[in-house]
Amino acid sequence: MIQRQETPEAVYIHIPFCTNKCHYCDFNSYVLKGQPVMDYLDALEREMERTVLELPPGEIETIFVGGGTPTVLLPDQMESFLKRVRTYFPQTAANLEFTMEANPGTTDKEKLQAMKEGGVNRISFGVQSFDNKLLEGIGRIHNTDDVYRSLENARAVGFGNLSIDLMFGLPNQTLDTMNDSIDKALELGLTHYSIYSLKVEENTLFHTLFQKNQLPLPDEDVELDMFLLIMDRLKKAGYAQYEISNFAKPGYESRHNSMYWLNRSYYGLGAGAHGYTHGKRHVNIKGIQPYIDATLTRRPLLEHFEISEQEAMEDFMMVGLRLLRGVKRSDFHRQFGRELEDVFGGVLNKLVGQKLLDPTAEGYRLSEQGVLLGNEVFGQFLTGGV
C-alpha cells in the first residue's frame, strides 16, 4: 500500500481564529478576541519542528492554510507565520500551489502584500452569497462591497489565481437569488468557483433552530434545481466541473484538494487538523490552550490510528469518485498492487446497472444521475469489497 511508504507532498495548516462564528459553522474555530495568537504561532512552529524531524519532507507540491479565517492575522503576524512555514518546508516544487483561505473584509493591501511575499499564490475567499440579507441571516459579517474591495485589492497586489465559495440551500434562499449570485460571481471572471450545499451540523446555531422547526430551508426539489442551475450556468460560462462541488478554468483546478480526492498522503498541522502520513491518520487536539500546552513536550495528537488496506481501498473509491473524471484502474493498481474489478467488481457492476456509474476506458466515473446522488454511490463501497 503506497500510503505506507510515500512522503507527503501536501501540507495543510490550520489557523483556528475567526472574527465571529457563523451560524452554520462546525469547524474547529474560535472568535479571535482575547486569543493568544503569537503563542499559537509559536506552538505551530514547535509542531512543525517535531513533525519534520519524525517525517522529513521531500519536495512539497501544495500548501493550504485553512481555518477559521487565516487572514485575521495582522500583517506582522502573517509575515512571521509564513516565514516559519518556509523554514520547515523549504523544498518546494517550482510550480508550488500555496493557497490561503480568506474572508472578505480581512484583506487590506498590506496584509495581501505580506501573503504574496511569504509565498502565497492562490486565495480562496469565503463569499457564500451576493445577497446581503442572506449573508446577515447566516451570520457572515461581510457584505458584497467587502467582496469587491477584497478582490480588487488582491488583484492590485498581483494575485491572479483567485477562487470564491458560494453556498446554496440557505434559509430563505430562492432560485432567483441563487441565479443572481451566479450572475455576480461570473461577472468577476475568476479562475475557480467552489459551490456547496448547506449541511445543518450539530453544535451550530442552525442545528438548534432546525430542531425547533425555526430554520426556513428551501425544500429538496428547490435545492436540486439550484444545483442543476449552478452546473448549467458555470458549464456554459466555460468552467469545467472537475469535482462535484468545484468548477475551474483549464489548469486552475485545486491541486491541493485533488491530493485528498486522489487519496494521497498529507501533513496536517495546527489545532484540530487532520493528517494522513505513512498509512496512518491523525487528528490534533482541538482547544487552543490544550494544543499550545501539548506542543511543549510532544506532537499534539488527539487520535492516531492505522488505516487497513481495505479501509484505504474504500476511501480511494469514495473520494476518487468525487472527481468527475472518475477513478482509474492504473491509480488503484499503483496504490494497492491489485486490480480494481477484483476488489470492487460486484458493486461496480451493480452501480453501472443502476446507471449511477459510467464505465470509461480507464475506469469508472459518476453518471449524470450519479452526480446528483453521490452520497448514495459512495456509501456502496463501505460494504462493496470482496
N, C-alpha and C positions, 0 to 999 in steps of 0.2 A: 504494500500500500504506500503510494508515493508520499502521502502526507506525513508519514513517519520518518522520511528522510529529507524532504526538501526544506531548504532555508527560506523563510517567508520573504517575499519581495514586496509586501504591502505593509503599511503601518497605519493603524487607527489610534488617534489620541483624543481623549475626552476632556473637554473644558465644561464643567457642570454648572456654570453660573448663568443666570438669566436676569433680565430687568424685572420680569414678573412671570408667574406661572399661568400658561394658557389653560383654558377650561377643558381642553381635550387631552392635555399632555400627561403621559405617564412615564416619560423619560427620566433618567436619573439627573435631575436638575434642581437648583436651589436659587432662590432670589438673592441677588448679588449683595444687597446692603448688609454691611457688617461682616462679610465673609473674609477669611484670611487668605486673600488671593495670592500674595507673594509666598506665603507658607505653602500653599498648594503647589505653586510652580516649583518650589524647592523640592517638595515631595515627589512631584512628577519627574524631576531630574534624578532623584535617588532611584526611582523605579526604573527609569531608562538605563541608568548605570548598571543596576543589578541584572536587568533583563539581557542586555547585550553581553555581559560577562558570561551569563549562563547559555545564551544562544547568540553567538556573534553574527551580525548581519552581513550579508553579501551586498550585491548591488540592489538598491531599492528602486522599484518601478513606480510606486504610488504611495502618497501620504495623504491622509484625510483627517482633518481636525473637525470634530463634531461636538455637539452639546445637547443641552444648554445652548448658549449663544457665545461662541468663542470671541466674537467681535465686541463683547462688553469689556474686554481687556483694554486698558489705557494704552496709548502708543508706546510708552516706555516698557510697560509690561509685555506688550506684544513683541517688541524687539527682543527683550530678554528671553521670552519663551521660544521664539523661532531660532535664536542663537543656540539654545540648548538642544533643540531638535537636530540642528546641523552638526552639533558636536558628537552626538551619539549615533547618528545615522549619516555619516559623512559621504559614503559612497553611493551616489545616486545615478540613475540612468540619464543619458543626455536628453532624453525626452520625458523626464520625470513629470508625472501629473501630481500637483500639490494643491489639493482642494481645501478650502476653509468654508464652513457654513457661516452665514451672516444673517443678521436681522436688519431689515430696512430701518434707517434712522440711527444705526450704531456705527456707521462707516463714514467718518469725515475723511478729507483728503490726507491728513497727517497720518491717520491710522492705516489707511489703504497704502500709503507710501511705505510705512513700516512693514506691512504684509508683503508688498512686492519686493522690497529689498531683502526680506527674510526668506524669499524663495517661493512664496505662494504664487501660483499662476492660474488658478481656477477658483471662482467664488460661486457658491450656491446660496441664493437668497431665499429665505422663507417668506414668500409673499402671501400665499394661501388664497387671496381673493383681491379683486379690484373694486369691491363693493365695500365702502367704508362702514355701512351699517352692519354687514355680515362680519367684518373684521372686529368690530366692537362686541358683537354677540358671541364671538368665540374667544374673547379675552386677549386679542392682539392689541398692542399699544401703538403700532404704527398705522399710518394711513397711506392712501395712494400717492400723495405728494412726497412722502418719505421714500416710497419705492422709486419714483422717477429721479429724485435727487440722488439717491444712493447709487443707482445705475449710472447716472451721469458722472458722478464722482469717480466711480470705478473705471469708466472708460477714459476719463481725463487723465487718470494716473497711468493708464496703459494696459488695463485688463481687457482682454478680448474674449476669453473663454468664460462666459457667464451663463448661469442656469438659474431658473426660479422654480419653486414648488408652488403648485396650486392644489386646492382641495375641492372635492365635490361630495354631495350628500350632507351638506352642512345644515344646521337648523335654519328654517325659513328660506333656504336657497331654492330657487326655481330654475327651470330650464332656460328662461330668458336671462336671468342674472348670471348663470354659468356661461351662456353664449357671449354675453357682454364681457366677462372676464377673459374669455378666449380671444375676443377681438382685441382687447387692450394688450394682452400678452403677446400676441403675434405681431402687433404694431411695433414692438420693441426689437424684433429681428434677432433674437438671441440664438445661441448655438444649441441650447439644450433646455428641455422642459420636463419636470417630474410632476405627475398629476395623480394624487392619491385620494381614495375614498376615506371618509371619516370612519374610524373604528372607535366605538364607545368602550373605553378601557376602564377597568376597576381602579379605584383610588384617584378618580378625577371628578371634578365638579359635574361634568356632563353625565357621568355614571350615576351620581346622586340624583340629578334631575330626571334621568331616564327611569330610574327606579320609582320615582314619584309621578311618572307619566307627565312630566313637565318639559320634555325636550321635543319640540316640534320638528321632527325629521321628515324629509321627503319620503314618500312610500317607495317600495322596492322597484316598481316599474319606472318611476321618475328617475331614480338613481341609475338604473340601467340605461335609460335614454340619455342621461348626462354622459355616461361612459362612451356610448356609441357616438354621441355628438363630438366628444373630445377626440376620439380616434379618427373620425371622418375629417374634422377640421384641420387637425395637425398633419394628417397624411396629405391632404390637398395643398397645404402650405409648404410641402417639401420636406417634412420631418419624418424620419423612419422610426416606427415603433419597434425598438430593438429589444425591449423588455416590457412586461405587462404594463408598468406604470411610467415608462420612460421613453422619451422621444428626442431625437437628435439629428442635426445636420451630419452628413457623412464625415467621419473622422473625429467627431466630438462626443462619442459615447463615453459614459463614465467608466474609465478603465479601473478605478478602484472598486466600485461596486461590482464590476464584472469579475473581480477576483472572488467575491463572495458567491456569485452565481455560478462560477466555474468550480466551486468547492476547493479553492486554493487556500493555502495557509496564510496567516497574517498575524503581526504583532498587535496586541490590544493593550493600551496604556491609559491610565487615569482612573478616577473613581467610577466604579460600576462598569468599566469597559470589559468587553468580551474579546478573547483572543483564541487562535487556533494554531498551535505550533507542535510539530513532531507527533501528529496524531492525537494530541490532547487539546481539549477545550478548557478554557478557564473563564471565570467571572471574578472581577475585582471587588473588594469591599466598597460599598456604595456611599456611606456617610463621609462628609468632608473631613472632619476631625479624626474619626477612626482610620480613614485612609492615610492621612498625614502621619498619624502615630505609628501605623504599621510599617511604613516605609523606613522608619528609623532603624529597624532591625532586620527587615526581610522584604521579599516581594509581597505586595498587599493582596494576596489571593483570598477570595471568599470560598470559591469552589474550584476544583481541579480534577478532571476525570478523563480517562482514555476513551476514545471512540473506537468501537469494534469495527471490523471490516464491513459487516452487514449494515450497521448504522451509517457508515461513511458512504456506502453504495446507495442507500436510501436517500441520504442528504444530496448526493450527486444528482439524482433524478428530480427531487423536489425543487431544488434551487435552479438546476440547469434548465428545466422546462419553463422557467420564468422567462428565459431568453427566447425571443420569437424565432431565432434560428434553430432552436431546439438543442437536443443533446446529440453528441457524435459518438459513434462506436469507437473511433480511434482515441478520443479523450478518455472514454471509460476504460479501454484496454491499457492505456498509458498509466492511469491512476491505480488500477487494480489487477492488471495482468489477466483479466478474464473477459469473456465475450458478453456483450450486453444482453443478447437474447438468451444466453444460457442462464443468466440470473433472473431476468425480469420478463422472459418471453410470454408467460401466461398473462400477466397484467397488461403488457403492451398490446397483445392481440385483442384482449378484451376492450381496451380503450380505443383502439383503431376501429373495432367493430361497432362501438358506440358513437363513432365519428367525433371523438374528443381529441384524438391524436391523428396526425397525418404522417405516414412514412416518408422519409426523404432518402436521397441517395446515400447520405452519410449517417442517418439515424432516424430520429423522430422529433416532431415538433407539435405544439398545440394547434389544433384546427381553429377556425374562426369561432366555432361554438365553444371549443376548449378554452379559449382566451377568456370567455365570459364565465366559465365555470372552473377556473384554475384551481381553487382550493379543493374541489371535489376530485380533480385529477391527481393533485399532489398527494392527497391522503391515501390514494390507492396503493402507493408504493411503501407504505408502512407495513402492509401485510402481503405485498405482492411478490416478494422474493421467493425463490425455491432453493 
